[in-house]
């Protein structure tokens, strides 16, 4: 692609129910400033019409090899070479198998065999098909030959079963596409599918780094049965810990009281109160990166009643409050300050303005801010989606609304890039 030209994507749409998500993907690609031309297989046309794709992409849609008789206009070789990136989405088990062995029996597979451009495949299929030894072999062969095969999501499937094989949400697919095209400002995901990354941990963005994450609420006991707390499910912090571990980091997750499984490869320390969390954080230092996601209660009662306070005894109790330690600010001020200190800010008004002020007040490098006002707040706190803005000294990087695990991967990808760029390796080095 010439400098200044919009990147061009050739989107090959296979035959599966997930084909409907390609419509949203086309919209995101266009919104992200890239051009898209579609090829749809015969199976794909059972789910989406070429007319819909043509309207969304504002380009001709190609369906059959025999459409391309007019070689002067657009032959399959030209079609396969004009793009900067070829994306197969959804990639069915059948398409992956044909790609792996080089079968070219329709327009899509012929173009995939003829292309000399990078190819990304986004699989979607039933969990048994995804786990079948034949598909495993085909995926391994494709990765070996340099095709970027994205890991599918796990969850309920259109066929009623449950497991891995769901097409990732279009936002997550776009994040991967934009990263491969190195588009500035787009949500990036450096984690999934790259052959080197899969084979060699030393290629992982956070290989050998110690990442310290706090997550969940804290509970500040008033008496043996009552406590003060903030609303927090812990999902975003746990997703960040998981993404950091997947990127090769040694992860210490200091978790308040939440009902969540420990992510794979993560060292979890459970705590109850802010003071316990502060102690655990100090004990876990030094770290290269500190990501304080926990919704720490700002106050606790000065005294904790030893027995349950009885309504009749006390009438309305006068609770004397005292301030909790600010774990983020204390970490940023400590002699063991991690090279990159990241705080979170859930705000109900002036999200960016408050985040900028918070970054300065707490001496954090980045603040990840989200809006939790009104109904949106209800869907963020405890929900699976998040819409965040990363405030740093270089400005504000606003991500699209996306699932919390995609936010986590996008954040970890940015951290990996920052560490690589600044050669941050813990201690007192500020992220410039
Ligand atoms: O001041 P506020 O609670 O809005 O700041 C949010 C950020 O500070 C989050 O990163 C949170 O984890 C961290 N924090 C902390 N200790 C506190 C209060 C907040 O680490 N006592």
Boltz pocket constraint, residues with backbone or C-beta under 6 A from the ligand:
constraints:
  - pocket:
      binder: B
      contacts: [[A, 214], [A, 274], [A, 292], [A, 293], [A, 294], [A, 295], [A, 296], [A, 297], [A, 298], [A, 324], [A, 325], [A, 326], [A, 327], [A, 328], [A, 329], [A, 342], [A, 343], [A, 344], [A, 345], [A, 346], [A, 358]]
      max_distance: 6.0
